[in-house]
């Protein structure tokens, strides 16, 4: 059958089903046949989820249109069911080259749609005290990119701007606590809203999902719970590891995830562990999470850590010298969250304290060390350090033997080495006072406790070591950093600290 004949047949069919006998109209025609064909081929419920409203069709002769509320909805529908809609257009019109156009129209021509979940800005009532908000820029532009997090950042930007990362509409970010996963998730949500006006976006944590699900179960209002999460354009879920061992919550989220996938939603997830290492996470969820882009955020490398320090310090108007920035980066051991905490503490000391170290000018390295004290040692990454490595490197730095450190000698260098080894074992390796005392052959844990507290006080006060050294370290803080640097070098060589 020729295309022209097909079109004529289709027109006559339309005339008969509409009950009219007239020439082909020039304006929009009733689209009931289109709606029935879509119901058979796709299902109105699925199409409604993709569009976010009741589907609206228009037909003029061989031209068939589906009206969507936004350009993003147009893209989403075309990507998810575009081929099926074109097949329906060919079926309805009888034209081999017919397509169903997906277009936007002003909002007043559309059926009502649910309001997108959003964060509501609550303004204080008259006379209510106004609290100063702590500046926190979670945008993607504010995220400092380095080799340690480049893939995660690029995947986040791609999801935020196009709704997909490569061929996948999902991204799974993982890494240790404080590495910037929440920053990226919130940045994705913010950029997505800006790039796709009118899009339905929800950010929440695994704990909030679980609590809301349990509350819906108790109240018998699961429909509202599901409607809020299954009718989205972008869903961002933080702390996925909270689902560990929660079988019912996992089952509910599995259905939610599948509904969002069916509806063409983009999904961004974050967890402390990759999908396959989350304890007792169902195989079905592991499989679905692993199908997207899985990207790890590692600890900041030294160069990126210094850039993070300078960026956050500039944003918070905390003046730092380059040496001070290097000290903060080194002491925070590659954690962006620890850097934020360190700069908050330095800013507090600079603002609230006065004296020789905090004069109102830029904070130098010594002032930064004094402000941070000993608890900003790199505890997290050093827990596998062996105590004998700490004792050996500390003894070598002080120019004494290990045997002397383990003896009862009260010679100045030996006492410094013994005390500093106790301090580093506590702050770098997280060892108990009893473990430290045993390693140093002390009779009770109180000796290690006393030594650690004494060194902490000397570092906080910026005291000089008091003995001649063969290394460029004049204060207890300098000496602790020098030993830490040598430990890093020793442990980075093949064979660890051996």
ZAMI-177963 format. One record per residue (C-alpha): x, y, z. Coordinates in Angstrom, 1 decimal, decimal comma, m for minus. Example, Ala and Ser with C-alpha at 12.3 -4.5 7.8 and 13.67 -1.06 7.14 Angstrom:
<node xx="12,3" yy="m4,5" zz="7,8"/>
<node xx="13,7" yy="m1,1" zz="7,1"/>
END
This chain:
<node xx="0,0" yy="0,0" zz="0,0"/>
<node xx="1,4" yy="3,4" zz="m0,9"/>
<node xx="2,0" yy="6,1" zz="1,7"/>
<node xx="m0,7" yy="8,3" zz="0,1"/>
<node xx="m3,3" yy="5,5" zz="0,1"/>
<node xx="m2,4" yy="4,6" zz="3,7"/>
<node xx="m2,9" yy="8,2" zz="4,8"/>
<node xx="m6,3" yy="8,2" zz="3,0"/>
<node xx="m7,4" yy="5,0" zz="4,7"/>
<node xx="m6,3" yy="6,4" zz="8,1"/>
<node xx="m8,3" yy="9,5" zz="7,5"/>
<node xx="m11,5" yy="7,6" zz="6,6"/>
<node xx="m11,0" yy="5,4" zz="9,6"/>
<node xx="m10,8" yy="8,4" zz="11,9"/>
<node xx="m13,9" yy="9,9" zz="10,3"/>
<node xx="m15,9" yy="6,7" zz="11,0"/>
<node xx="m14,7" yy="6,3" zz="14,6"/>
<node xx="m15,4" yy="9,9" zz="15,3"/>
<node xx="m18,9" yy="9,8" zz="13,9"/>
<node xx="m18,3" yy="12,7" zz="11,5"/>
<node xx="m18,4" yy="12,9" zz="7,7"/>
<node xx="m16,5" yy="15,9" zz="6,6"/>
<node xx="m13,2" yy="16,9" zz="5,0"/>
<node xx="m10,0" yy="16,3" zz="6,9"/>
<node xx="m9,9" yy="19,0" zz="9,6"/>
<node xx="m7,2" yy="21,7" zz="9,8"/>
<node xx="m7,3" yy="22,0" zz="13,6"/>
<node xx="m6,6" yy="19,5" zz="16,4"/>
<node xx="m8,6" yy="16,3" zz="16,3"/>
<node xx="m9,9" yy="14,1" zz="19,1"/>
<node xx="m7,0" yy="11,9" zz="20,2"/>
<node xx="m8,9" yy="9,0" zz="21,9"/>
<node xx="m7,5" yy="6,5" zz="19,5"/>
<node xx="m4,0" yy="7,6" zz="20,4"/>
<node xx="m4,7" yy="7,4" zz="24,1"/>
<node xx="m6,2" yy="3,8" zz="23,6"/>
<node xx="m3,1" yy="2,7" zz="21,6"/>
<node xx="m0,7" yy="4,1" zz="24,2"/>
<node xx="m2,7" yy="2,3" zz="27,0"/>
<node xx="m2,3" yy="m1,0" zz="25,1"/>
<node xx="1,4" yy="m0,5" zz="24,1"/>
<node xx="3,0" yy="1,4" zz="27,0"/>
<node xx="0,4" yy="1,9" zz="29,7"/>
<node xx="m0,8" yy="5,3" zz="30,8"/>
<node xx="0,6" yy="4,8" zz="34,3"/>
<node xx="4,1" yy="4,4" zz="33,0"/>
<node xx="3,8" yy="7,4" zz="30,7"/>
<node xx="2,2" yy="9,5" zz="33,5"/>
<node xx="5,3" yy="8,8" zz="35,7"/>
<node xx="7,6" yy="9,8" zz="32,9"/>
<node xx="5,8" yy="13,0" zz="32,2"/>
<node xx="4,8" yy="13,9" zz="35,7"/>
<node xx="1,2" yy="14,7" zz="34,7"/>
<node xx="m1,8" yy="13,2" zz="32,9"/>
<node xx="m0,7" yy="12,5" zz="29,2"/>
<node xx="m2,1" yy="15,1" zz="26,8"/>
<node xx="m2,2" yy="14,1" zz="23,1"/>
<node xx="m3,0" yy="16,2" zz="20,1"/>
<node xx="m3,6" yy="15,0" zz="16,5"/>
<node xx="m4,0" yy="16,9" zz="13,3"/>
<node xx="m4,2" yy="14,6" zz="10,3"/>
<node xx="m1,1" yy="12,5" zz="10,3"/>
<node xx="0,6" yy="14,7" zz="12,9"/>
<node xx="0,5" yy="13,2" zz="16,4"/>
<node xx="1,9" yy="15,1" zz="19,4"/>
<node xx="2,4" yy="14,3" zz="23,1"/>
<node xx="2,6" yy="17,4" zz="25,3"/>
<node xx="5,2" yy="17,4" zz="28,1"/>
<node xx="5,6" yy="20,0" zz="30,9"/>
<node xx="9,3" yy="20,8" zz="30,4"/>
<node xx="12,2" yy="20,3" zz="28,0"/>
<node xx="13,7" yy="17,8" zz="30,5"/>
<node xx="10,5" yy="15,8" zz="30,5"/>
<node xx="10,6" yy="15,8" zz="26,7"/>
<node xx="14,1" yy="14,3" zz="26,8"/>
<node xx="13,2" yy="11,8" zz="29,4"/>
<node xx="10,1" yy="10,5" zz="27,5"/>
<node xx="12,0" yy="10,4" zz="24,2"/>
<node xx="14,8" yy="8,4" zz="25,8"/>
<node xx="12,6" yy="5,9" zz="27,6"/>
<node xx="9,7" yy="5,2" zz="25,2"/>
<node xx="10,4" yy="7,3" zz="22,1"/>
<node xx="10,6" yy="4,3" zz="19,7"/>
<node xx="7,4" yy="2,8" zz="21,1"/>
<node xx="5,5" yy="6,1" zz="20,7"/>
<node xx="6,7" yy="6,4" zz="17,1"/>
<node xx="5,4" yy="2,8" zz="16,4"/>
<node xx="2,0" yy="3,9" zz="17,9"/>
<node xx="1,9" yy="6,9" zz="15,6"/>
<node xx="2,5" yy="4,7" zz="12,6"/>
<node xx="m0,2" yy="2,3" zz="13,8"/>
<node xx="m2,7" yy="5,1" zz="14,3"/>
<node xx="m2,1" yy="7,1" zz="11,1"/>
<node xx="m1,1" yy="4,2" zz="8,8"/>
<node xx="1,8" yy="6,3" zz="7,5"/>
<node xx="5,2" yy="4,5" zz="7,4"/>
<node xx="7,1" yy="7,7" zz="8,2"/>
<node xx="4,9" yy="8,9" zz="11,0"/>
<node xx="6,4" yy="9,9" zz="14,3"/>
<node xx="4,9" yy="11,1" zz="17,5"/>
<node xx="6,3" yy="14,5" zz="18,3"/>
<node xx="7,0" yy="15,2" zz="22,0"/>
<node xx="6,8" yy="18,9" zz="22,7"/>
<node xx="6,2" yy="21,4" zz="25,5"/>
<node xx="3,3" yy="23,8" zz="25,9"/>
<node xx="2,6" yy="26,5" zz="28,5"/>
<node xx="1,8" yy="25,1" zz="31,9"/>
<node xx="m1,9" yy="26,2" zz="31,8"/>
<node xx="m2,6" yy="23,7" zz="29,0"/>
<node xx="m1,5" yy="20,8" zz="31,1"/>
<node xx="m3,3" yy="18,6" zz="33,6"/>
<node xx="m2,3" yy="19,4" zz="37,2"/>
<node xx="0,8" yy="17,7" zz="38,5"/>
<node xx="2,0" yy="17,1" zz="42,0"/>
<node xx="4,3" yy="19,7" zz="43,4"/>
<node xx="8,0" yy="18,5" zz="43,3"/>
<node xx="9,4" yy="17,6" zz="46,7"/>
<node xx="11,7" yy="20,4" zz="47,7"/>
<node xx="13,4" yy="21,9" zz="50,6"/>
<node xx="11,2" yy="24,6" zz="52,1"/>
<node xx="12,9" yy="27,7" zz="53,3"/>
<node xx="11,6" yy="28,6" zz="56,7"/>
<node xx="11,8" yy="32,3" zz="57,5"/>
<node xx="11,8" yy="33,4" zz="61,1"/>
<node xx="8,7" yy="35,1" zz="62,4"/>
<node xx="8,7" yy="38,7" zz="63,5"/>
<node xx="10,7" yy="39,1" zz="66,7"/>
<node xx="12,3" yy="35,6" zz="66,5"/>
<node xx="16,0" yy="35,5" zz="67,1"/>
<node xx="18,0" yy="35,1" zz="63,9"/>
<node xx="20,9" yy="32,6" zz="64,0"/>
<node xx="23,9" yy="33,2" zz="61,8"/>
<node xx="24,2" yy="30,3" zz="59,3"/>
<node xx="27,6" yy="28,8" zz="58,9"/>
<node xx="28,7" yy="29,2" zz="55,4"/>
<node xx="28,7" yy="25,9" zz="53,6"/>
<node xx="29,0" yy="25,8" zz="49,8"/>
<node xx="28,0" yy="22,3" zz="48,6"/>
<node xx="27,9" yy="23,2" zz="44,9"/>
<node xx="29,8" yy="21,2" zz="42,3"/>
<node xx="31,7" yy="24,3" zz="41,4"/>
<node xx="33,0" yy="24,5" zz="45,0"/>
<node xx="34,3" yy="20,9" zz="44,9"/>
<node xx="38,1" yy="20,8" zz="44,7"/>
<node xx="39,0" yy="18,2" zz="42,1"/>
<node xx="42,2" yy="16,1" zz="42,1"/>
<node xx="43,4" yy="12,7" zz="41,0"/>
<node xx="41,8" yy="11,2" zz="44,2"/>
<node xx="38,2" yy="12,1" zz="43,2"/>
<node xx="38,2" yy="13,1" zz="39,5"/>
<node xx="36,0" yy="10,2" zz="38,3"/>
<node xx="33,5" yy="10,7" zz="41,0"/>
<node xx="33,3" yy="14,5" zz="40,2"/>
<node xx="32,9" yy="13,9" zz="36,5"/>
<node xx="30,2" yy="11,3" zz="37,0"/>
<node xx="28,4" yy="13,7" zz="39,3"/>
<node xx="28,5" yy="16,6" zz="36,8"/>
<node xx="27,3" yy="14,4" zz="34,0"/>
<node xx="24,3" yy="13,1" zz="36,0"/>
<node xx="23,5" yy="16,7" zz="37,1"/>
<node xx="23,6" yy="18,2" zz="33,6"/>
<node xx="22,4" yy="15,4" zz="31,3"/>
<node xx="20,6" yy="12,9" zz="33,7"/>
<node xx="23,1" yy="10,2" zz="32,9"/>
<node xx="26,8" yy="9,2" zz="33,3"/>
<node xx="27,8" yy="7,6" zz="30,1"/>
<node xx="25,1" yy="5,0" zz="29,2"/>
<node xx="23,8" yy="4,8" zz="32,8"/>
<node xx="21,3" yy="6,9" zz="34,6"/>
<node xx="22,8" yy="5,9" zz="38,0"/>
<node xx="26,0" yy="6,7" zz="39,9"/>
<node xx="27,2" yy="5,1" zz="43,1"/>
<node xx="29,8" yy="7,1" zz="45,1"/>
<node xx="31,7" yy="5,5" zz="47,9"/>
<node xx="34,7" yy="6,3" zz="50,1"/>
<node xx="35,6" yy="6,7" zz="53,8"/>
<node xx="33,7" yy="9,0" zz="56,0"/>
<node xx="34,4" yy="12,7" zz="55,3"/>
<node xx="35,8" yy="12,4" zz="51,8"/>
<node xx="33,1" yy="14,6" zz="50,1"/>
<node xx="30,4" yy="12,2" zz="49,1"/>
<node xx="27,6" yy="14,3" zz="50,6"/>
<node xx="29,1" yy="17,4" zz="49,0"/>
<node xx="28,8" yy="15,8" zz="45,6"/>
<node xx="25,2" yy="14,5" zz="46,2"/>
<node xx="24,0" yy="17,9" zz="47,3"/>
<node xx="25,9" yy="19,5" zz="44,4"/>
<node xx="24,2" yy="17,1" zz="41,9"/>
<node xx="20,7" yy="18,0" zz="43,3"/>
<node xx="21,5" yy="21,7" zz="43,1"/>
<node xx="22,9" yy="21,6" zz="39,6"/>
<node xx="20,1" yy="19,3" zz="38,3"/>
<node xx="17,4" yy="21,8" zz="39,6"/>
<node xx="19,2" yy="24,7" zz="37,8"/>
<node xx="19,8" yy="22,8" zz="34,6"/>
<node xx="16,3" yy="21,3" zz="34,4"/>
<node xx="13,7" yy="23,8" zz="35,7"/>
<node xx="10,6" yy="22,2" zz="37,1"/>
<node xx="12,3" yy="18,9" zz="37,7"/>
<node xx="11,3" yy="16,8" zz="40,7"/>
<node xx="14,3" yy="16,3" zz="42,9"/>
<node xx="14,6" yy="14,6" zz="46,3"/>
<node xx="17,7" yy="14,3" zz="48,5"/>
<node xx="17,6" yy="12,2" zz="51,7"/>
<node xx="19,6" yy="9,8" zz="53,8"/>
<node xx="19,2" yy="6,1" zz="54,2"/>
<node xx="18,2" yy="6,8" zz="57,8"/>
<node xx="15,4" yy="9,2" zz="56,7"/>
<node xx="14,1" yy="6,7" zz="54,1"/>
<node xx="14,0" yy="4,0" zz="56,7"/>
<node xx="12,3" yy="6,1" zz="59,3"/>
<node xx="9,8" yy="7,4" zz="56,9"/>
<node xx="9,0" yy="3,9" zz="55,6"/>
<node xx="8,5" yy="2,6" zz="59,2"/>
<node xx="6,3" yy="5,5" zz="60,0"/>
<node xx="4,2" yy="4,9" zz="56,8"/>
<node xx="3,8" yy="1,2" zz="57,8"/>
<node xx="2,6" yy="2,2" zz="61,3"/>
<node xx="0,1" yy="4,8" zz="59,9"/>
<node xx="m1,0" yy="2,7" zz="57,0"/>
<node xx="0,0" yy="5,5" zz="54,6"/>
<node xx="2,4" yy="3,7" zz="52,3"/>
<node xx="0,8" yy="5,3" zz="49,2"/>
<node xx="1,9" yy="8,8" zz="50,1"/>
<node xx="5,4" yy="7,5" zz="51,0"/>
<node xx="5,7" yy="5,8" zz="47,7"/>
<node xx="4,2" yy="8,6" zz="45,6"/>
<node xx="6,8" yy="11,0" zz="47,1"/>
<node xx="9,7" yy="8,8" zz="46,0"/>
<node xx="8,5" yy="7,1" zz="42,9"/>
<node xx="7,4" yy="10,1" zz="40,9"/>
<node xx="10,8" yy="11,8" zz="40,5"/>
<node xx="13,3" yy="13,0" zz="37,9"/>
<node xx="16,3" yy="12,7" zz="40,2"/>
<node xx="16,7" yy="10,8" zz="43,5"/>
<node xx="19,8" yy="11,3" zz="45,7"/>
<node xx="20,2" yy="8,9" zz="48,6"/>
<node xx="23,1" yy="9,4" zz="51,0"/>
<node xx="24,4" yy="6,8" zz="53,5"/>
<node xx="23,1" yy="3,7" zz="51,7"/>
<node xx="25,1" yy="1,6" zz="54,2"/>
<node xx="22,3" yy="2,4" zz="56,7"/>
<node xx="20,2" yy="m0,3" zz="54,9"/>
<node xx="22,6" yy="m3,0" zz="56,2"/>
<node xx="20,7" yy="m5,9" zz="57,7"/>
<node xx="17,4" yy="m4,1" zz="57,3"/>
<node xx="15,5" yy="m6,7" zz="55,2"/>
<node xx="12,1" yy="m5,0" zz="54,9"/>
<node xx="13,6" yy="m1,6" zz="54,2"/>
<node xx="15,8" yy="m3,2" zz="51,4"/>
<node xx="12,7" yy="m4,9" zz="49,9"/>
<node xx="10,8" yy="m1,6" zz="49,8"/>
<node xx="13,8" yy="0,3" zz="48,3"/>
<node xx="14,2" yy="m2,4" zz="45,7"/>
<node xx="10,7" yy="m1,8" zz="44,5"/>
<node xx="11,2" yy="2,0" zz="44,7"/>
<node xx="14,4" yy="1,7" zz="42,7"/>
<node xx="12,7" yy="m0,4" zz="40,0"/>
<node xx="9,8" yy="2,0" zz="39,8"/>
<node xx="12,2" yy="5,0" zz="39,4"/>
<node xx="14,2" yy="3,1" zz="36,7"/>
<node xx="11,0" yy="2,3" zz="34,9"/>
<node xx="10,0" yy="5,9" zz="35,1"/>
<node xx="13,3" yy="7,1" zz="33,6"/>
<node xx="14,5" yy="8,8" zz="36,8"/>
<node xx="18,2" yy="9,4" zz="37,4"/>
<node xx="19,6" yy="8,1" zz="40,7"/>
<node xx="22,7" yy="9,2" zz="42,7"/>
<node xx="23,7" yy="7,1" zz="45,7"/>
<node xx="26,5" yy="7,3" zz="48,2"/>
<node xx="27,9" yy="5,0" zz="50,9"/>
<node xx="31,0" yy="4,4" zz="53,0"/>
<node xx="31,5" yy="1,1" zz="51,2"/>
<node xx="31,1" yy="m0,1" zz="47,6"/>
<node xx="27,9" yy="m2,1" zz="46,9"/>
<node xx="29,4" yy="m5,5" zz="47,3"/>
<node xx="30,9" yy="m4,8" zz="50,7"/>
<node xx="27,9" yy="m3,4" zz="52,5"/>
<node xx="27,1" yy="m6,0" zz="55,1"/>
<node xx="24,0" yy="m8,1" zz="54,4"/>
<node xx="22,8" yy="m6,0" zz="51,5"/>
<node xx="20,5" yy="m8,1" zz="49,2"/>
<node xx="22,0" yy="m9,5" zz="46,0"/>
<node xx="19,3" yy="m7,7" zz="44,0"/>
<node xx="20,3" yy="m4,3" zz="45,3"/>
<node xx="24,0" yy="m5,1" zz="44,9"/>
<node xx="23,3" yy="m6,0" zz="41,3"/>
<node xx="21,3" yy="m2,8" zz="40,6"/>
<node xx="23,8" yy="m0,5" zz="42,3"/>
<node xx="26,7" yy="m2,1" zz="40,5"/>
<node xx="25,1" yy="m1,6" zz="37,1"/>
<node xx="25,7" yy="2,2" zz="37,3"/>
<node xx="28,9" yy="4,1" zz="37,5"/>
<node xx="30,6" yy="3,1" zz="40,7"/>
<node xx="33,2" yy="5,7" zz="41,7"/>
<node xx="35,5" yy="5,9" zz="44,7"/>
<node xx="36,6" yy="9,0" zz="46,5"/>
<node xx="40,1" yy="8,4" zz="48,0"/>
<node xx="41,8" yy="10,4" zz="50,6"/>
<node xx="43,1" yy="13,7" zz="49,3"/>
<node xx="46,6" yy="13,6" zz="47,9"/>
<node xx="49,0" yy="16,3" zz="49,4"/>
<node xx="48,6" yy="18,8" zz="46,5"/>
<node xx="44,8" yy="18,5" zz="46,5"/>
<node xx="44,7" yy="18,7" zz="50,3"/>
<node xx="46,6" yy="22,0" zz="50,2"/>
<node xx="44,2" yy="23,4" zz="47,6"/>
<node xx="41,2" yy="22,4" zz="49,7"/>
<node xx="42,7" yy="24,1" zz="52,7"/>
<node xx="43,3" yy="27,3" zz="50,7"/>
<node xx="39,8" yy="27,2" zz="49,2"/>
<node xx="38,0" yy="26,8" zz="52,4"/>
<node xx="40,2" yy="29,3" zz="54,3"/>
<node xx="39,5" yy="31,9" zz="51,6"/>
<node xx="35,8" yy="31,2" zz="51,8"/>
<node xx="35,7" yy="31,6" zz="55,5"/>
<node xx="38,1" yy="34,6" zz="55,5"/>
<node xx="40,7" yy="32,8" zz="57,6"/>
<node xx="44,1" yy="34,2" zz="56,7"/>
<node xx="46,8" yy="31,5" zz="56,5"/>
<node xx="50,4" yy="31,5" zz="55,4"/>
<node xx="51,5" yy="28,9" zz="52,9"/>
<node xx="53,4" yy="27,1" zz="55,6"/>
<node xx="50,2" yy="27,0" zz="57,8"/>
<node xx="48,2" yy="25,7" zz="54,9"/>
<node xx="50,7" yy="22,9" zz="54,5"/>
<node xx="50,6" yy="22,0" zz="58,2"/>
<node xx="46,8" yy="21,8" zz="58,2"/>
<node xx="46,8" yy="19,7" zz="55,0"/>
<node xx="49,4" yy="17,3" zz="56,6"/>
<node xx="47,7" yy="17,0" zz="60,0"/>
<node xx="44,3" yy="16,3" zz="58,5"/>
<node xx="45,5" yy="13,2" zz="56,7"/>
<node xx="43,6" yy="13,7" zz="53,4"/>
<node xx="40,1" yy="14,2" zz="54,9"/>
<node xx="38,1" yy="17,2" zz="53,6"/>
<node xx="35,9" yy="17,0" zz="56,7"/>
<node xx="38,9" yy="17,1" zz="59,1"/>
<node xx="40,2" yy="20,1" zz="57,1"/>
<node xx="36,9" yy="21,9" zz="57,7"/>
<node xx="37,1" yy="21,1" zz="61,4"/>
<node xx="40,7" yy="22,2" zz="61,7"/>
<node xx="40,0" yy="25,5" zz="60,0"/>
<node xx="37,0" yy="26,1" zz="62,3"/>
<node xx="39,2" yy="25,5" zz="65,3"/>
<node xx="42,0" yy="27,8" zz="64,0"/>
<node xx="39,4" yy="30,5" zz="63,3"/>
<node xx="38,0" yy="30,2" zz="66,8"/>
<node xx="41,5" yy="30,5" zz="68,3"/>
<node xx="42,4" yy="33,5" zz="66,1"/>
<node xx="39,1" yy="35,2" zz="67,0"/>
<node xx="38,8" yy="34,4" zz="70,7"/>
<node xx="42,4" yy="34,2" zz="71,9"/>
<node xx="45,1" yy="36,8" zz="71,9"/>
<node xx="48,8" yy="36,6" zz="72,6"/>
<node xx="52,1" yy="36,0" zz="70,8"/>
<node xx="50,7" yy="33,4" zz="68,4"/>
<node xx="47,4" yy="35,1" zz="67,5"/>
<node xx="48,1" yy="38,7" zz="66,8"/>
<node xx="45,3" yy="39,4" zz="64,3"/>
<node xx="47,6" yy="38,9" zz="61,3"/>
<node xx="47,8" yy="35,8" zz="59,1"/>
<node xx="48,1" yy="32,5" zz="61,0"/>
<node xx="51,5" yy="31,0" zz="60,6"/>
<node xx="52,6" yy="27,4" zz="60,9"/>
<node xx="53,4" yy="27,5" zz="64,6"/>
<node xx="50,1" yy="29,1" zz="65,4"/>
<node xx="48,3" yy="26,5" zz="63,3"/>
<node xx="50,0" yy="23,7" zz="65,2"/>
<node xx="49,3" yy="25,3" zz="68,6"/>
<node xx="45,6" yy="25,7" zz="67,7"/>
<node xx="45,2" yy="22,2" zz="66,5"/>
<node xx="47,0" yy="20,4" zz="69,3"/>
<node xx="47,7" yy="16,7" zz="69,2"/>
<node xx="44,2" yy="15,4" zz="68,4"/>
<node xx="44,7" yy="16,4" zz="64,8"/>
<node xx="47,3" yy="13,7" zz="64,3"/>
<node xx="46,5" yy="11,4" zz="61,4"/>
<node xx="44,8" yy="8,8" zz="63,5"/>
<node xx="42,5" yy="7,3" zz="60,9"/>
<node xx="45,1" yy="6,1" zz="58,4"/>
<node xx="47,8" yy="5,0" zz="60,9"/>
<node xx="46,0" yy="2,3" zz="62,9"/>
<node xx="48,0" yy="m0,5" zz="61,2"/>
<node xx="51,3" yy="1,0" zz="62,4"/>
<node xx="53,3" yy="m1,3" zz="64,5"/>
<node xx="54,5" yy="0,0" zz="67,8"/>
<node xx="58,0" yy="m1,2" zz="67,3"/>
<node xx="58,2" yy="0,8" zz="64,0"/>
<node xx="57,2" yy="4,0" zz="65,9"/>
<node xx="59,7" yy="3,3" zz="68,7"/>
<node xx="62,5" yy="2,6" zz="66,1"/>
<node xx="61,9" yy="5,6" zz="63,9"/>
<node xx="61,5" yy="7,9" zz="67,0"/>
<node xx="64,8" yy="6,6" zz="68,5"/>
<node xx="66,6" yy="7,1" zz="65,2"/>
<node xx="65,4" yy="10,6" zz="64,8"/>
<node xx="66,6" yy="11,5" zz="68,3"/>
<node xx="69,9" yy="9,7" zz="67,8"/>
<node xx="69,5" yy="7,1" zz="70,5"/>
<node xx="69,1" yy="3,3" zz="70,4"/>
<node xx="65,9" yy="1,3" zz="70,8"/>
<node xx="67,5" yy="m0,5" zz="73,7"/>
<node xx="68,0" yy="2,9" zz="75,5"/>
<node xx="64,3" yy="3,8" zz="74,9"/>
<node xx="63,2" yy="0,5" zz="76,4"/>
<node xx="65,5" yy="0,9" zz="79,4"/>
<node xx="65,2" yy="2,9" zz="82,6"/>
<node xx="67,6" yy="5,6" zz="81,4"/>
<node xx="66,8" yy="9,1" zz="82,3"/>
<node xx="69,1" yy="10,8" zz="79,8"/>
<node xx="67,5" yy="13,8" zz="78,2"/>
<node xx="67,4" yy="12,5" zz="74,6"/>
<node xx="66,1" yy="9,1" zz="75,8"/>
<node xx="63,3" yy="10,6" zz="77,9"/>
<node xx="62,2" yy="12,8" zz="74,9"/>
<node xx="62,3" yy="9,8" zz="72,6"/>
<node xx="60,3" yy="7,7" zz="75,0"/>
<node xx="57,7" yy="10,4" zz="75,6"/>
<node xx="57,3" yy="11,2" zz="71,9"/>
<node xx="57,0" yy="7,5" zz="71,0"/>
<node xx="54,1" yy="7,3" zz="73,6"/>
<node xx="52,4" yy="10,3" zz="72,1"/>
<node xx="52,7" yy="9,1" zz="68,5"/>
<node xx="51,5" yy="5,6" zz="69,4"/>
<node xx="48,4" yy="7,2" zz="70,9"/>
<node xx="47,7" yy="9,9" zz="68,2"/>
<node xx="48,8" yy="8,1" zz="65,1"/>
<node xx="48,1" yy="4,5" zz="65,8"/>
<node xx="45,2" yy="4,9" zz="68,3"/>
<node xx="46,8" yy="2,4" zz="70,7"/>
<node xx="45,6" yy="2,1" zz="74,3"/>
<node xx="47,8" yy="3,3" zz="77,2"/>
<node xx="48,3" yy="m0,3" zz="78,3"/>
<node xx="49,5" yy="m1,4" zz="74,9"/>
<node xx="51,9" yy="1,5" zz="74,8"/>
<node xx="53,2" yy="0,8" zz="78,3"/>
<node xx="53,8" yy="m2,9" zz="77,4"/>
<node xx="55,7" yy="m2,0" zz="74,2"/>
<node xx="57,9" yy="0,4" zz="76,1"/>
<node xx="58,4" yy="m2,2" zz="78,9"/>
<node xx="56,8" yy="0,1" zz="81,5"/>
<node xx="55,2" yy="m1,5" zz="84,6"/>
<node xx="51,8" yy="0,3" zz="84,5"/>
<node xx="49,7" yy="2,1" zz="81,9"/>
<node xx="49,9" yy="5,3" zz="84,0"/>
<node xx="53,4" yy="6,0" zz="82,8"/>
<node xx="52,2" yy="6,1" zz="79,2"/>
<node xx="49,2" yy="8,2" zz="80,2"/>
<node xx="51,4" yy="10,7" zz="81,9"/>
<node xx="53,9" yy="10,9" zz="79,0"/>
<node xx="51,1" yy="11,4" zz="76,5"/>
<node xx="49,5" yy="14,2" zz="78,5"/>
<node xx="52,9" yy="15,9" zz="79,1"/>
<node xx="53,7" yy="15,9" zz="75,4"/>
<node xx="50,2" yy="17,2" zz="74,4"/>
<node xx="50,7" yy="20,1" zz="76,8"/>
<node xx="54,1" yy="21,0" zz="75,4"/>
<node xx="52,9" yy="20,9" zz="71,8"/>
<node xx="49,9" yy="23,1" zz="72,7"/>
<node xx="52,1" yy="25,6" zz="74,4"/>
<node xx="54,6" yy="25,6" zz="71,6"/>
<node xx="57,5" yy="24,6" zz="73,9"/>
<node xx="61,0" yy="24,0" zz="72,7"/>
<node xx="62,4" yy="20,5" zz="72,9"/>
<node xx="65,2" yy="21,5" zz="75,2"/>
<node xx="67,8" yy="19,1" zz="73,9"/>
<node xx="70,2" yy="19,5" zz="70,9"/>
<node xx="68,9" yy="17,8" zz="67,8"/>
<node xx="70,4" yy="16,7" zz="64,5"/>
<node xx="67,1" yy="17,6" zz="62,7"/>
<node xx="65,6" yy="21,0" zz="61,9"/>
<node xx="63,0" yy="20,8" zz="64,7"/>
<node xx="63,1" yy="23,2" zz="67,6"/>
<node xx="59,7" yy="22,7" zz="69,2"/>
<node xx="57,8" yy="19,6" zz="70,3"/>
<node xx="55,3" yy="20,2" zz="67,5"/>
<node xx="58,1" yy="20,4" zz="64,9"/>
<node xx="59,7" yy="17,2" zz="66,3"/>
<node xx="56,4" yy="15,3" zz="66,2"/>
<node xx="55,9" yy="16,3" zz="62,6"/>
<node xx="59,4" yy="15,3" zz="61,6"/>
<node xx="59,0" yy="11,8" zz="63,1"/>
<node xx="55,6" yy="11,5" zz="61,4"/>
<node xx="57,2" yy="12,4" zz="58,1"/>
<node xx="59,9" yy="9,8" zz="58,6"/>
<node xx="57,3" yy="7,2" zz="59,5"/>
<node xx="55,4" yy="7,9" zz="56,3"/>
<node xx="58,5" yy="7,4" zz="54,3"/>
<node xx="59,4" yy="4,2" zz="56,1"/>
<node xx="55,9" yy="2,8" zz="55,7"/>
<node xx="55,6" yy="3,7" zz="52,0"/>
<node xx="58,7" yy="1,7" zz="51,1"/>
<node xx="58,3" yy="m2,0" zz="50,0"/>
<node xx="58,0" yy="m4,1" zz="53,1"/>
<node xx="56,2" yy="m1,4" zz="55,1"/>
<node xx="58,2" yy="m0,1" zz="58,1"/>
<node xx="60,8" yy="m2,8" zz="57,9"/>
END
